[in-house]
């Protein structure tokens, strides 16, 4: 049974989420402030986190940041749940490491659907499991283990970050638009906005590039999209 942690200070929302997810055979645990939430994450290692942006004691953004920099927690999917619903707030949440963003008020049925979609993306498909690792320069991208090594050391990537990087590295030197990347990674379950791709690319550059401002792998093609450059210069 998948375990979901909701970090939220509104008791009515906690009960709404608990009722709808337990009905779908998920186990639900909760914390009512940010400090307790981060403690629960480190103690219980939930399968997914539903996280309010505005929390007492420690914000949802700070929790995101802490989870994503911890190699033992970094692959846990995070859905940001908040009353602040404009695009700028969505981008900030994604920048900090959230995988999806659901503004309040929300449909419990839609929230369940998004959780299921994130779980599906978090596991290697049969095709991916049978593919050989991609080795370019100082990177090894292993789809069987869902793991990226840089200079022999494992990087902390979320499942969606891995899928995006693996897709681009598996099709090197080809330019893909934001919409094409959304189709490839999110498919019909497209909840994020096209600009979210920019956020994921920035996050990946910070992890795989020696100098994110002068990338040698993940290149921007102005007005067209992104490509993974296979001619590694060693810079």
N, C-alpha and C positions, 0 to 999 in steps of 0.2 A: 504494500500500500504506500503510495507516494505521500510524503510529508510536506505540508505547506505551512510556512510561518508567515503570519500577517503581523506587521508592525504598524499599529494604528491606535490613536488615542480616543477614537469615537467608538464607544461600546456598541452602538446600534449597527455600525458598519461591520464590526468584528462578528457580531451575531449573524448578520446577513450573509457574510462570507462563509462563516462556519456552517450554517444551515445548508447553503447551496452546494458547497464542496463536499461536505460529508454525505449528502444525498447522492453525489457522484463517486462515492467510494474513495475520497481522499481523507487523509488524517490532517486535522488543522490544529496548530498551536498558535499562540499569540503573545505579543508583548505590547504594553501600552505606552512606552516611551523609548527614545532612541538608545539610551544606555542599556536598558534591559534587552532591547532588540538585538544589539550587537553581541551582548553576552549569550543570548539564546542561539544566535547564528553560530558562534564559535563552539558552543557546548553541544548543540544537536545536529549541526550540519544538515539543514533541511534540503529537500529536493528542489524547492522553489521559494522565493521570497516575494511577498506582496508588501510594498513599502510606501508608506505615506511620506510626502515630501516635507511637510511641516509637522515636526514632532517635538515634544518637550525634551530638554536636556541634550539631545544630539539629533541633528537634522538627518533626513533621509539621504541627502547628498553626501554627508560625511560617512554614513554607513556604507553607501555604495563605494566610496573611495577606499574604505578600509577592506571591504570584501574583495574588491578587484585587485588589490595589491598583495593579497595573501594567497600563495600558490595552492593551499589546501582548500580554499573557498572560491577561487576565481571563476570556476565553471558553473556555479550556481546561478540559474536564471533569475533575473530581478525584474519585476513589474512595478513601475512607479505609479502610485495611486494618489491623486491629488486634486484639489479644487482648482488649481491654477492650470488653465488649459490652453494658453496661447503657445504659438510655435517656439518662441524664445525659451520658455520653460521646458518644453519637450527636449530641445536641443541641449540645454544645460544638464538635464537628467541623463541623456544619452552620453554626453561628454564624461560624466562621472562614472558611467559603466552600466546604466540600466539597459535592459534588452527591449523593453516596451513601456508604453506610457498610456495610462487610462485615466481620463479626467472624470471627476465627480460632477453630477451624479452619473452612475454607470449602470449598465444592465448586467445583472449577475450571470445571465446566460452568455453574454459576450465575454465576460471575464473568464468564465470556465473555458470557453472556446480558445481564448488567447493562451491560457495556461496549457491546455492540451497541445496547442501548436508549438509552444516553446519546448515542451517535453519531446515532441517528435523531432524537432530540429537539434535537440541535444544529444541524439544518439547517431552513430555512424550508420548510414544506409548500407544495404547489402553491397551495392556497387562500390561505395567508398571503402568498405572493409576489405574488399578484394584488390584495391589499388595499391601499387607500390609507393613508398615514400618519394616525395619530390625533393631532390637535393640540388640546391642552387647556391653557389658561394658558400657562406658560412651558415646557411639555413638548411635544416632538414624538417620537412613538413610531412608528418606521418598520419594518414587518415585512419589507419587501423587503431592507433592509440589515441587519436584526437590530440596529438601533441606536436608542438613546434620546439625544435632545439636551435639555439643560436650559439655558435662556438662550443657546442656540446652541452650547454646548459638549457634546461627546460624553461620556457616562457610561460607566464600566467596569462592565458587567453580565455575569454569566454567562448562558449560554443558557437555563437554567431560570428564572433571575430575569426575563429578558426575556419568556419565554413567559407567566409568571404575570402580570406587569404588563400585557402586551398583552391578555391575556384579560379582565382586570378593566376595563381602560380601554375595550375594545371593547364592553363591556356596562355602561355607567356607571349609577350610582345603583341598582344591583341588588345585593341581599345574597346572598353565596354562602357556604355552610358549608365547613368544612375538607374534608369528604368530597367535596363537589361539586367543589371545586377540585382535589383529588387526581384525581378522575375526568377532569376536563377537561385537566389538564396531563400526568399520568402514565398515565392510561388503565388498561389491564389489567396493565401492567408496573409495578405499584405496590409498590415496595420500601420507601419511606420511611413513617414513621408520621404520623398526622394532625397531631400537634403540630409536625411539621416545617414546616407551613404558617406557623405563628407565627414561626418563625425566618426564613423567606424574606420575610415581610412586614416584619419588623424590619430586615432587610438592605436591602430596597427603600426603606423610609422614610429610612434613613440616607443614601441616595443621591439621592432625588428631592425630599425635603421640605426646606424651609428650616429648619424646627424639627421634628425627628423626634418630639419629645414632644408637639407640638401639630400633628398632620398635617392638611393641607388636602385631600390627595388620597386617601390610603389610610386609610379610616376603619374602626374596629372597631365592630360592632354587638353589644353584650354578649349572650351566650347564643345568638347566631345565626350570626355569621361576619364577613365583611369585604365592603366595597364600595369602588368608586372613585367619588369625588365629582366631578361635572363642573362644579359651580358654583364656579369658581376665584375666591378672594377676593383673591389677590395677596399674602397675608401671608408 
